[in-house]
Amino acid sequence: MQKTVTIASTLRANLTRAAGAVALMSAAFAAQAATPATPYNYYVAPNGSDTAAGTKAAPFKTLARAAKAATKAGTTVWVAPGTYAGGIKTVANGTSAARIYWVSTTKWGRQDRPAGQLDQQQRLG
């Protein structure tokens, strides 16, 4: 009887681990599917430089600089978490088949706020 209980407990534990792994893999695939691969990619980080190439290794510093570069359909701008001064203005258009994406490199890491709201938050902080 003891052996049957041990086998059942082991089986239950293994099934629980397998279900957890499937859930994690499903979440990872869903996150990847949310932003399709695009032919043009630019990166922005608070420690970047607007004279850089906008690559993952050499990101832009401001969203405005990335907006100037992201002019072609099929572009993704990857934004690292942080605070970015100024706003952006863009007149670039994607297409229904090749959009222009602005994506946080960390889920919920990018937050857009009007400058006055950010200033108010800093004063209260």
A tleap script that builds the chain and sets N, CA, C and O, in Angstrom:
source leaprc.protein.ff14SB
mol = sequence {
  NMET GLN LYS THR VAL THR ILE ALA SER THR
  LEU ARG ALA ASN LEU THR ARG ALA ALA GLY
  ALA VAL ALA LEU MET SER ALA ALA PHE ALA
  ALA GLN ALA ALA THR PRO ALA THR PRO TYR
  ASN TYR TYR VAL ALA PRO ASN GLY SER ASP
  THR ALA ALA GLY THR LYS ALA ALA PRO PHE
  LYS THR LEU ALA ARG ALA ALA LYS ALA ALA
  THR LYS ALA GLY THR THR VAL TRP VAL ALA
  PRO GLY THR TYR ALA GLY GLY ILE LYS THR
  VAL ALA ASN GLY THR SER ALA ALA ARG ILE
  TYR TRP VAL SER THR THR LYS TRP GLY ARG
  GLN ASP ARG PRO ALA GLY GLN LEU ASP GLN
  GLN GLN ARG LEU CGLY
}
set mol.1.N position { 0.813 -1.185 0.000 }
set mol.1.CA position { 0.000 0.000 0.000 }
set mol.1.C position { 0.866 1.263 0.000 }
set mol.1.O position { 0.583 2.221 -0.719 }
set mol.2.N position { 1.925 1.248 0.817 }
set mol.2.CA position { 2.826 2.404 0.909 }
set mol.2.C position { 3.460 2.706 -0.443 }
set mol.2.O position { 3.613 3.872 -0.807 }
set mol.3.N position { 3.829 1.673 -1.188 }
set mol.3.CA position { 4.464 1.843 -2.488 }
set mol.3.C position { 3.492 2.492 -3.475 }
set mol.3.O position { 3.905 3.335 -4.272 }
set mol.4.N position { 2.224 2.124 -3.440 }
set mol.4.CA position { 1.206 2.704 -4.312 }
set mol.4.C position { 1.031 4.191 -4.028 }
set mol.4.O position { 0.910 4.992 -4.955 }
set mol.5.N position { 1.016 4.563 -2.749 }
set mol.5.CA position { 0.870 5.972 -2.364 }
set mol.5.C position { 2.075 6.775 -2.849 }
set mol.5.O position { 1.912 7.888 -3.347 }
set mol.6.N position { 3.275 6.228 -2.713 }
set mol.6.CA position { 4.495 6.911 -3.151 }
set mol.6.C position { 4.486 7.107 -4.664 }
set mol.6.O position { 4.837 8.185 -5.143 }
set mol.7.N position { 4.102 6.108 -5.407 }
set mol.7.CA position { 4.033 6.213 -6.867 }
set mol.7.C position { 3.009 7.272 -7.265 }
set mol.7.O position { 3.265 8.086 -8.152 }
set mol.8.N position { 1.859 7.259 -6.615 }
set mol.8.CA position { 0.815 8.243 -6.926 }
set mol.8.C position { 1.297 9.660 -6.609 }
set mol.8.O position { 1.043 10.587 -7.378 }
set mol.9.N position { 1.985 9.830 -5.489 }
set mol.9.CA position { 2.506 11.160 -5.117 }
set mol.9.C position { 3.544 11.631 -6.115 }
set mol.9.O position { 3.534 12.795 -6.515 }
set mol.10.N position { 4.434 10.751 -6.521 }
set mol.10.CA position { 5.464 11.088 -7.494 }
set mol.10.C position { 4.838 11.451 -8.834 }
set mol.10.O position { 5.246 12.424 -9.469 }
set mol.11.N position { 3.858 10.680 -9.263 }
set mol.11.CA position { 3.170 10.942 -10.524 }
set mol.11.C position { 2.479 12.298 -10.479 }
set mol.11.O position { 2.562 13.068 -11.437 }
set mol.12.N position { 1.802 12.595 -9.380 }
set mol.12.CA position { 1.100 13.871 -9.216 }
set mol.12.C position { 2.104 15.034 -9.279 }
set mol.12.O position { 1.845 16.042 -9.938 }
set mol.13.N position { 3.231 14.896 -8.604 }
set mol.13.CA position { 4.248 15.951 -8.600 }
set mol.13.C position { 4.809 16.169 -10.005 }
set mol.13.O position { 5.006 17.309 -10.427 }
set mol.14.N position { 5.065 15.087 -10.721 }
set mol.14.CA position { 5.598 15.204 -12.082 }
set mol.14.C position { 4.584 15.844 -13.030 }
set mol.14.O position { 4.956 16.651 -13.882 }
set mol.15.N position { 3.308 15.489 -12.886 }
set mol.15.CA position { 2.274 16.091 -13.726 }
set mol.15.C position { 2.134 17.581 -13.431 }
set mol.15.O position { 1.917 18.376 -14.345 }
set mol.16.N position { 2.256 17.958 -12.174 }
set mol.16.CA position { 2.178 19.369 -11.795 }
set mol.16.C position { 3.344 20.146 -12.414 }
set mol.16.O position { 3.149 21.237 -12.949 }
set mol.17.N position { 4.555 19.586 -12.343 }
set mol.17.CA position { 5.729 20.236 -12.958 }
set mol.17.C position { 5.564 20.354 -14.470 }
set mol.17.O position { 5.884 21.391 -15.052 }
set mol.18.N position { 5.074 19.310 -15.099 }
set mol.18.CA position { 4.876 19.333 -16.554 }
set mol.18.C position { 3.845 20.382 -16.947 }
set mol.18.O position { 4.032 21.097 -17.931 }
set mol.19.N position { 2.764 20.479 -16.188 }
set mol.19.CA position { 1.731 21.483 -16.486 }
set mol.19.C position { 2.302 22.891 -16.329 }
set mol.19.O position { 1.994 23.780 -17.123 }
set mol.20.N position { 3.126 23.092 -15.312 }
set mol.20.CA position { 3.765 24.401 -15.117 }
set mol.20.C position { 4.690 24.744 -16.271 }
set mol.20.O position { 4.706 25.881 -16.742 }
set mol.21.N position { 5.458 23.766 -16.728 }
set mol.21.CA position { 6.373 24.000 -17.856 }
set mol.21.C position { 5.595 24.336 -19.122 }
set mol.21.O position { 5.996 25.222 -19.877 }
set mol.22.N position { 4.499 23.646 -19.361 }
set mol.22.CA position { 3.669 23.924 -20.541 }
set mol.22.C position { 3.104 25.338 -20.463 }
set mol.22.O position { 3.080 26.052 -21.466 }
set mol.23.N position { 2.652 25.748 -19.282 }
set mol.23.CA position { 2.104 27.098 -19.114 }
set mol.23.C position { 3.174 28.151 -19.389 }
set mol.23.O position { 2.897 29.149 -20.054 }
set mol.24.N position { 4.387 27.944 -18.890 }
set mol.24.CA position { 5.478 28.904 -19.135 }
set mol.24.C position { 5.843 28.975 -20.609 }
set mol.24.O position { 6.065 30.058 -21.150 }
set mol.25.N position { 5.904 27.812 -21.259 }
set mol.25.CA position { 6.237 27.800 -22.681 }
set mol.25.C position { 5.140 28.472 -23.492 }
set mol.25.O position { 5.431 29.189 -24.450 }
set mol.26.N position { 3.895 28.252 -23.128 }
set mol.26.CA position { 2.789 28.891 -23.841 }
set mol.26.C position { 2.863 30.403 -23.703 }
set mol.26.O position { 2.640 31.127 -24.673 }
set mol.27.N position { 3.174 30.884 -22.508 }
set mol.27.CA position { 3.295 32.329 -22.281 }
set mol.27.C position { 4.443 32.902 -23.103 }
set mol.27.O position { 4.319 33.988 -23.669 }
set mol.28.N position { 5.554 32.184 -23.170 }
set mol.28.CA position { 6.699 32.664 -23.951 }
set mol.28.C position { 6.350 32.748 -25.435 }
set mol.28.O position { 6.693 33.730 -26.094 }
set mol.29.N position { 5.683 31.744 -25.959 }
set mol.29.CA position { 5.298 31.763 -27.368 }
set mol.29.C position { 4.274 32.853 -27.643 }
set mol.29.O position { 4.318 33.490 -28.695 }
set mol.30.N position { 3.359 33.074 -26.719 }
set mol.30.CA position { 2.349 34.124 -26.890 }
set mol.30.C position { 3.016 35.489 -26.917 }
set mol.30.O position { 2.632 36.344 -27.715 }
set mol.31.N position { 4.013 35.711 -26.057 }
set mol.31.CA position { 4.718 36.995 -26.036 }
set mol.31.C position { 5.457 37.218 -27.352 }
set mol.31.O position { 5.467 38.331 -27.877 }
set mol.32.N position { 6.072 36.174 -27.883 }
set mol.32.CA position { 6.771 36.291 -29.149 }
set mol.32.C position { 5.794 36.590 -30.277 }
set mol.32.O position { 6.100 37.387 -31.165 }
set mol.33.N position { 4.645 35.972 -30.255 }
set mol.33.CA position { 3.672 36.139 -31.327 }
set mol.33.C position { 3.075 37.542 -31.318 }
set mol.33.O position { 2.591 38.008 -32.350 }
set mol.34.N position { 3.099 38.219 -30.183 }
set mol.34.CA position { 2.508 39.548 -30.080 }
set mol.34.C position { 3.235 40.567 -30.954 }
set mol.34.O position { 2.597 41.463 -31.505 }
set mol.35.N position { 4.533 40.452 -31.090 }
set mol.35.CA position { 5.309 41.358 -31.935 }
set mol.35.C position { 6.038 40.517 -32.977 }
set mol.35.O position { 7.017 39.843 -32.657 }
set mol.36.N position { 5.572 40.553 -34.212 }
set mol.36.CA position { 6.224 39.735 -35.246 }
set mol.36.C position { 7.618 40.266 -35.576 }
set mol.36.O position { 7.928 41.434 -35.340 }
set mol.37.N position { 8.427 39.403 -36.114 }
set mol.37.CA position { 9.757 39.812 -36.551 }
set mol.37.C position { 9.617 40.831 -37.683 }
set mol.37.O position { 8.781 40.671 -38.572 }
set mol.38.N position { 10.428 41.859 -37.641 }
set mol.38.CA position { 10.391 42.892 -38.672 }
set mol.38.C position { 11.787 43.059 -39.277 }
set mol.38.O position { 12.785 42.763 -38.620 }
set mol.39.N position { 11.861 43.531 -40.519 }
set mol.39.CA position { 13.171 43.670 -41.151 }
set mol.39.C position { 14.012 44.814 -40.588 }
set mol.39.O position { 15.237 44.794 -40.702 }
set mol.40.N position { 13.363 45.810 -39.983 }
set mol.40.CA position { 14.092 46.967 -39.449 }
set mol.40.C position { 13.859 47.045 -37.947 }
set mol.40.O position { 12.713 47.036 -37.496 }
set mol.41.N position { 14.931 47.120 -37.172 }
set mol.41.CA position { 14.832 47.158 -35.714 }
set mol.41.C position { 15.743 48.235 -35.160 }
set mol.41.O position { 16.909 48.335 -35.541 }
set mol.42.N position { 15.205 49.034 -34.262 }
set mol.42.CA position { 15.980 50.061 -33.571 }
set mol.42.C position { 15.780 49.885 -32.079 }
set mol.42.O position { 14.748 49.380 -31.635 }
set mol.43.N position { 16.774 50.305 -31.306 }
set mol.43.CA position { 16.739 50.148 -29.859 }
set mol.43.C position { 16.965 51.503 -29.194 }
set mol.43.O position { 17.732 52.337 -29.675 }
set mol.44.N position { 16.265 51.696 -28.061 }
set mol.44.CA position { 16.385 52.926 -27.290 }
set mol.44.C position { 16.619 52.536 -25.841 }
set mol.44.O position { 15.959 51.632 -25.328 }
set mol.45.N position { 17.560 53.214 -25.170 }
set mol.45.CA position { 17.837 52.964 -23.757 }
set mol.45.C position { 18.270 54.276 -23.108 }
set mol.45.O position { 18.893 55.115 -23.759 }
set mol.46.N position { 17.944 54.456 -21.839 }
set mol.46.CA position { 18.322 55.697 -21.160 }
set mol.46.C position { 19.827 55.971 -21.172 }
set mol.46.O position { 20.247 57.126 -21.106 }
set mol.47.N position { 20.632 54.925 -21.256 }
set mol.47.CA position { 22.087 55.110 -21.286 }
set mol.47.C position { 22.641 55.117 -22.708 }
set mol.47.O position { 23.853 55.015 -22.898 }
set mol.48.N position { 21.769 55.236 -23.707 }
set mol.48.CA position { 22.202 55.241 -25.108 }
set mol.48.C position { 22.742 56.595 -25.522 }
set mol.48.O position { 22.996 57.465 -24.689 }
set mol.49.N position { 22.914 56.759 -26.832 }
set mol.49.CA position { 23.405 58.010 -27.399 }
set mol.49.C position { 22.676 58.256 -28.717 }
set mol.49.O position { 22.515 57.344 -29.529 }
set mol.50.N position { 22.241 59.486 -28.918 }
set mol.50.CA position { 21.537 59.790 -30.164 }
set mol.50.C position { 22.468 59.839 -31.370 }
set mol.50.O position { 22.003 59.956 -32.504 }
set mol.51.N position { 23.766 59.751 -31.142 }
set mol.51.CA position { 24.707 59.643 -32.265 }
set mol.51.C position { 25.059 58.182 -32.546 }
set mol.51.O position { 25.826 57.886 -33.463 }
set mol.52.N position { 24.493 57.273 -31.750 }
set mol.52.CA position { 24.739 55.842 -31.952 }
set mol.52.C position { 23.916 55.338 -33.136 }
set mol.52.O position { 23.125 56.078 -33.722 }
set mol.53.N position { 24.117 54.076 -33.471 }
set mol.53.CA position { 23.454 53.465 -34.623 }
set mol.53.C position { 22.035 52.994 -34.327 }
set mol.53.O position { 21.298 52.653 -35.252 }
set mol.54.N position { 21.637 52.969 -33.051 }
set mol.54.CA position { 20.301 52.487 -32.714 }
set mol.54.C position { 20.201 50.976 -32.706 }
set mol.54.O position { 19.108 50.421 -32.822 }
set mol.55.N position { 21.326 50.314 -32.570 }
set mol.55.CA position { 21.344 48.848 -32.509 }
set mol.55.C position { 21.198 48.404 -31.055 }
set mol.55.O position { 21.194 49.227 -30.139 }
set mol.56.N position { 21.078 47.112 -30.862 }
set mol.56.CA position { 20.971 46.589 -29.500 }
set mol.56.C position { 22.247 46.922 -28.707 }
set mol.56.O position { 22.178 47.259 -27.525 }
set mol.57.N position { 23.397 46.824 -29.362 }
set mol.57.CA position { 24.672 47.114 -28.701 }
set mol.57.C position { 24.932 48.611 -28.563 }
set mol.57.O position { 25.673 49.029 -27.674 }
set mol.58.N position { 24.335 49.416 -29.428 }
set mol.58.CA position { 24.537 50.866 -29.403 }
set mol.58.C position { 23.191 51.568 -29.604 }
set mol.58.O position { 22.908 52.075 -30.689 }
set mol.59.N position { 22.354 51.594 -28.544 }
set mol.59.CA position { 21.004 52.141 -28.676 }
set mol.59.C position { 20.966 53.664 -28.732 }
set mol.59.O position { 21.912 54.342 -28.330 }
set mol.60.N position { 19.846 54.188 -29.241 }
set mol.60.CA position { 19.589 55.619 -29.168 }
set mol.60.C position { 19.282 55.987 -27.722 }
set mol.60.O position { 18.969 55.116 -26.910 }
set mol.61.N position { 19.371 57.274 -27.401 }
set mol.61.CA position { 19.059 57.746 -26.053 }
set mol.61.C position { 17.621 58.255 -25.937 }
set mol.61.O position { 16.997 58.109 -24.886 }
set mol.62.N position { 17.097 58.844 -26.999 }
set mol.62.CA position { 15.772 59.457 -26.913 }
set mol.62.C position { 14.775 58.787 -27.860 }
set mol.62.O position { 15.135 58.208 -28.885 }
set mol.63.N position { 13.520 58.893 -27.470 }
set mol.63.CA position { 12.450 58.376 -28.317 }
set mol.63.C position { 12.350 59.210 -29.596 }
set mol.63.O position { 12.013 58.688 -30.659 }
set mol.64.N position { 12.644 60.508 -29.487 }
set mol.64.CA position { 12.581 61.383 -30.661 }
set mol.64.C position { 13.581 60.941 -31.724 }
set mol.64.O position { 13.268 60.953 -32.914 }
set mol.65.N position { 14.782 60.552 -31.301 }
set mol.65.CA position { 15.790 60.089 -32.266 }
set mol.65.C position { 15.341 58.787 -32.926 }
set mol.65.O position { 15.541 58.589 -34.125 }
set mol.66.N position { 14.736 57.905 -32.140 }
set mol.66.CA position { 14.230 56.653 -32.706 }
set mol.66.C position { 13.102 56.924 -33.691 }
set mol.66.O position { 13.000 56.252 -34.717 }
set mol.67.N position { 12.252 57.907 -33.387 }
set mol.67.CA position { 11.142 58.249 -34.282 }
set mol.67.C position { 11.659 58.757 -35.624 }
set mol.67.O position { 11.056 58.494 -36.664 }
set mol.68.N position { 12.774 59.485 -35.602 }
set mol.68.CA position { 13.374 59.954 -36.865 }
set mol.68.C position { 13.890 58.787 -37.706 }
set mol.68.O position { 13.863 58.838 -38.936 }
set mol.69.N position { 14.360 57.738 -37.032 }
set mol.69.CA position { 14.917 56.584 -37.747 }
set mol.69.C position { 13.826 55.615 -38.205 }
set mol.69.O position { 13.972 54.965 -39.241 }
set mol.70.N position { 12.754 55.516 -37.454 }
set mol.70.CA position { 11.705 54.530 -37.727 }
set mol.70.C position { 10.712 55.072 -38.751 }
set mol.70.O position { 9.577 55.410 -38.415 }
set mol.71.N position { 11.151 55.147 -39.988 }
set mol.71.CA position { 10.316 55.728 -41.038 }
set mol.71.C position { 9.806 54.708 -42.051 }
set mol.71.O position { 8.965 55.034 -42.889 }
set mol.72.N position { 10.300 53.496 -41.981 }
set mol.72.CA position { 9.904 52.479 -42.963 }
set mol.72.C position { 8.878 51.518 -42.372 }
set mol.72.O position { 8.934 51.170 -41.193 }
set mol.73.N position { 7.951 51.102 -43.211 }
set mol.73.CA position { 7.010 50.054 -42.813 }
set mol.73.C position { 7.818 48.808 -42.477 }
set mol.73.O position { 8.824 48.519 -43.125 }
set mol.74.N position { 7.377 48.077 -41.469 }
set mol.74.CA position { 8.110 46.871 -41.069 }
set mol.74.C position { 9.240 47.178 -40.107 }
set mol.74.O position { 10.288 46.534 -40.150 }
set mol.75.N position { 9.036 48.157 -39.239 }
set mol.75.CA position { 10.053 48.562 -38.262 }
set mol.75.C position { 9.548 48.303 -36.856 }
set mol.75.O position { 8.373 48.512 -36.556 }
set mol.76.N position { 10.454 47.844 -35.993 }
set mol.76.CA position { 10.154 47.739 -34.565 }
set mol.76.C position { 11.158 48.584 -33.808 }
set mol.76.O position { 12.363 48.497 -34.044 }
set mol.77.N position { 10.651 49.410 -32.890 }
set mol.77.CA position { 11.502 50.187 -31.992 }
set mol.77.C position { 11.380 49.534 -30.624 }
set mol.77.O position { 10.300 49.511 -30.035 }
set mol.78.N position { 12.476 49.011 -30.125 }
set mol.78.CA position { 12.512 48.318 -28.834 }
set mol.78.C position { 12.955 49.330 -27.777 }
set mol.78.O position { 14.056 49.874 -27.861 }
set mol.79.N position { 12.110 49.579 -26.795 }
set mol.79.CA position { 12.362 50.609 -25.786 }
set mol.79.C position { 12.664 49.957 -24.438 }
set mol.79.O position { 11.835 49.239 -23.879 }
set mol.80.N position { 13.874 50.223 -23.927 }
set mol.80.CA position { 14.268 49.699 -22.613 }
set mol.80.C position { 13.567 50.492 -21.514 }
set mol.80.O position { 13.246 51.663 -21.715 }
set mol.81.N position { 13.323 49.878 -20.358 }
set mol.81.CA position { 12.690 50.600 -19.253 }
set mol.81.C position { 13.523 51.814 -18.845 }
set mol.81.O position { 14.753 51.777 -18.882 }
set mol.82.N position { 12.846 52.873 -18.463 }
set mol.82.CA position { 13.533 54.072 -18.007 }
set mol.82.C position { 12.682 55.296 -18.217 }
set mol.82.O position { 11.531 55.204 -18.643 }
set mol.83.N position { 13.250 56.435 -17.919 }
set mol.83.CA position { 12.587 57.714 -18.104 }
set mol.83.C position { 13.221 58.398 -19.289 }
set mol.83.O position { 14.445 58.504 -19.369 }
set mol.84.N position { 12.397 58.865 -20.213 }
set mol.84.CA position { 12.876 59.511 -21.428 }
set mol.84.C position { 12.360 60.940 -21.474 }
set mol.84.O position { 11.160 61.181 -21.339 }
set mol.85.N position { 13.260 61.873 -21.662 }
set mol.85.CA position { 12.888 63.285 -21.725 }
set mol.85.C position { 12.236 63.588 -23.070 }
set mol.85.O position { 12.552 62.970 -24.086 }
set mol.86.N position { 11.321 64.551 -23.053 }
set mol.86.CA position { 10.692 64.996 -24.294 }
set mol.86.C position { 9.664 64.021 -24.820 }
set mol.86.O position { 9.473 62.932 -24.278 }
set mol.87.N position { 9.020 64.427 -25.866 }
set mol.87.CA position { 8.014 63.592 -26.510 }
set mol.87.C position { 8.488 63.199 -27.888 }
set mol.87.O position { 9.651 63.395 -28.242 }
set mol.88.N position { 7.579 62.645 -28.659 }
set mol.88.CA position { 7.920 62.291 -30.038 }
set mol.88.C position { 6.822 62.772 -30.958 }
set mol.88.O position { 5.664 62.922 -30.569 }
set mol.89.N position { 7.226 63.007 -32.192 }
set mol.89.CA position { 6.277 63.311 -33.250 }
set mol.89.C position { 6.751 62.527 -34.461 }
set mol.89.O position { 7.915 62.594 -34.854 }
set mol.90.N position { 5.832 61.794 -35.034 }
set mol.90.CA position { 6.192 61.017 -36.213 }
set mol.90.C position { 5.091 61.125 -37.249 }
set mol.90.O position { 3.908 61.204 -36.919 }
set mol.91.N position { 5.494 61.126 -38.486 }
set mol.91.CA position { 4.538 61.108 -39.586 }
set mol.91.C position { 4.718 59.842 -40.407 }
set mol.91.O position { 4.130 59.692 -41.478 }
set mol.92.N position { 5.549 58.925 -39.886 }
set mol.92.CA position { 5.819 57.669 -40.594 }
set mol.92.C position { 4.584 56.777 -40.558 }
set mol.92.O position { 3.836 56.760 -39.580 }
set mol.93.N position { 4.388 56.043 -41.636 }
set mol.93.CA position { 3.254 55.131 -41.747 }
set mol.93.C position { 3.739 53.719 -42.034 }
set mol.93.O position { 4.625 53.500 -42.860 }
set mol.94.N position { 3.142 52.779 -41.339 }
set mol.94.CA position { 3.323 51.392 -41.701 }
set mol.94.C position { 2.207 51.020 -42.663 }
set mol.94.O position { 1.490 51.884 -43.168 }
set mol.95.N position { 2.073 49.751 -42.905 }
set mol.95.CA position { 0.972 49.249 -43.723 }
set mol.95.C position { 0.267 48.161 -42.925 }
set mol.95.O position { 0.748 47.762 -41.864 }
set mol.96.N position { -0.848 47.686 -43.413 }
set mol.96.CA position { -1.542 46.622 -42.695 }
set mol.96.C position { -0.703 45.345 -42.665 }
set mol.96.O position { -0.861 44.522 -41.764 }
set mol.97.N position { 0.171 45.179 -43.625 }
set mol.97.CA position { 1.019 43.995 -43.676 }
set mol.97.C position { 2.381 44.214 -43.029 }
set mol.97.O position { 3.059 43.246 -42.686 }
set mol.98.N position { 2.791 45.463 -42.857 }
set mol.98.CA position { 4.115 45.776 -42.293 }
set mol.98.C position { 3.986 47.026 -41.422 }
set mol.98.O position { 4.208 48.146 -41.884 }
set mol.99.N position { 3.631 46.822 -40.185 }
set mol.99.CA position { 3.394 47.929 -39.265 }
set mol.99.C position { 4.693 48.484 -38.690 }
set mol.99.O position { 5.765 47.905 -38.865 }
set mol.100.N position { 4.573 49.616 -38.001 }
set mol.100.CA position { 5.670 50.170 -37.213 }
set mol.100.C position { 5.278 49.956 -35.752 }
set mol.100.O position { 4.268 50.479 -35.283 }
set mol.101.N position { 6.099 49.176 -35.040 }
set mol.101.CA position { 5.816 48.820 -33.658 }
set mol.101.C position { 6.735 49.584 -32.706 }
set mol.101.O position { 7.908 49.796 -33.013 }
set mol.102.N position { 6.209 49.995 -31.560 }
set mol.102.CA position { 6.975 50.540 -30.442 }
set mol.102.C position { 6.731 49.577 -29.291 }
set mol.102.O position { 5.610 49.471 -28.794 }
set mol.103.N position { 7.784 48.870 -28.861 }
set mol.103.CA position { 7.615 47.773 -27.923 }
set mol.103.C position { 8.602 47.910 -26.764 }
set mol.103.O position { 9.773 48.236 -26.963 }
set mol.104.N position { 8.112 47.656 -25.563 }
set mol.104.CA position { 8.980 47.631 -24.389 }
set mol.104.C position { 9.817 46.361 -24.409 }
set mol.104.O position { 9.324 45.292 -24.770 }
set mol.105.N position { 11.076 46.476 -24.023 }
set mol.105.CA position { 11.922 45.287 -23.936 }
set mol.105.C position { 11.597 44.474 -22.694 }
set mol.105.O position { 12.010 43.321 -22.573 }
set mol.106.N position { 10.853 45.080 -21.769 }
set mol.106.CA position { 10.410 44.417 -20.546 }
set mol.106.C position { 8.908 44.627 -20.420 }
set mol.106.O position { 8.434 45.760 -20.498 }
set mol.107.N position { 8.167 43.567 -20.229 }
set mol.107.CA position { 6.714 43.696 -20.127 }
set mol.107.C position { 6.367 44.721 -19.057 }
set mol.107.O position { 6.845 44.640 -17.925 }
set mol.108.N position { 5.536 45.679 -19.423 }
set mol.108.CA position { 5.081 46.775 -18.569 }
set mol.108.C position { 6.221 47.734 -18.213 }
set mol.108.O position { 6.063 48.561 -17.315 }
set mol.109.N position { 7.353 47.639 -18.892 }
set mol.109.CA position { 8.498 48.488 -18.557 }
set mol.109.C position { 8.428 49.872 -19.164 }
set mol.109.O position { 9.074 50.793 -18.664 }
set mol.110.N position { 7.670 50.043 -20.216 }
set mol.110.CA position { 7.573 51.351 -20.859 }
set mol.110.C position { 6.249 51.983 -20.486 }
set mol.110.O position { 5.196 51.364 -20.638 }
set mol.111.N position { 6.298 53.214 -19.996 }
set mol.111.CA position { 5.094 53.937 -19.638 }
set mol.111.C position { 5.183 55.328 -20.239 }
set mol.111.O position { 6.136 56.064 -19.981 }
set mol.112.N position { 4.203 55.680 -21.028 }
set mol.112.CA position { 4.171 57.000 -21.645 }
set mol.112.C position { 3.312 57.917 -20.798 }
set mol.112.O position { 2.170 57.591 -20.474 }
set mol.113.N position { 3.867 59.071 -20.439 }
set mol.113.CA position { 3.137 60.065 -19.661 }
set mol.113.C position { 3.430 61.436 -20.238 }
set mol.113.O position { 4.542 61.685 -20.703 }
set mol.114.N position { 2.456 62.324 -20.217 }
set mol.114.CA position { 2.734 63.701 -20.620 }
set mol.114.C position { 3.797 64.293 -19.700 }
set mol.114.O position { 3.872 63.934 -18.524 }
set mol.115.N position { 4.618 65.195 -20.230 }
set mol.115.CA position { 5.730 65.757 -19.465 }
set mol.115.C position { 5.268 66.391 -18.156 }
set mol.115.O position { 5.919 66.193 -17.130 }
set mol.116.N position { 4.173 67.144 -18.154 }
set mol.116.CA position { 3.682 67.767 -16.936 }
set mol.116.C position { 3.335 66.751 -15.869 }
set mol.116.O position { 3.586 66.975 -14.685 }
set mol.117.N position { 2.758 65.630 -16.286 }
set mol.117.CA position { 2.392 64.583 -15.346 }
set mol.117.C position { 3.639 63.958 -14.741 }
set mol.117.O position { 3.662 63.655 -13.548 }
set mol.118.N position { 4.681 63.761 -15.553 }
set mol.118.CA position { 5.916 63.188 -15.066 }
set mol.118.C position { 6.569 64.148 -14.072 }
set mol.118.O position { 7.065 63.720 -13.030 }
set mol.119.N position { 6.570 65.457 -14.395 }
set mol.119.CA position { 7.145 66.449 -13.496 }
set mol.119.C position { 6.412 66.448 -12.161 }
set mol.119.O position { 7.046 66.494 -11.107 }
set mol.120.N position { 5.091 66.396 -12.196 }
set mol.120.CA position { 4.291 66.374 -10.982 }
set mol.120.C position { 4.629 65.145 -10.152 }
set mol.120.O position { 4.761 65.233 -8.931 }
set mol.121.N position { 4.769 64.002 -10.811 }
set mol.121.CA position { 5.072 62.775 -10.098 }
set mol.121.C position { 6.453 62.886 -9.425 }
set mol.121.O position { 6.628 62.435 -8.293 }
set mol.122.N position { 7.422 63.479 -10.115 }
set mol.122.CA position { 8.752 63.632 -9.541 }
set mol.122.C position { 8.732 64.561 -8.335 }
set mol.122.O position { 9.445 64.319 -7.361 }
set mol.123.N position { 7.929 65.618 -8.380 }
set mol.123.CA position { 7.835 66.543 -7.244 }
set mol.123.C position { 7.222 65.854 -6.030 }
set mol.123.O position { 7.633 66.096 -4.895 }
set mol.124.N position { 6.229 64.989 -6.279 }
set mol.124.CA position { 5.577 64.298 -5.179 }
set mol.124.C position { 6.445 63.170 -4.623 }
set mol.124.O position { 6.372 62.834 -3.441 }
set mol.125.N position { 7.272 62.592 -5.505 }
set mol.125.CA position { 8.023 61.401 -5.191 }
set mol.125.C position { 8.939 61.502 -4.054 }
set mol.125.O position { 9.617 60.531 -3.719 }
savepdb mol mol.pdb
quit
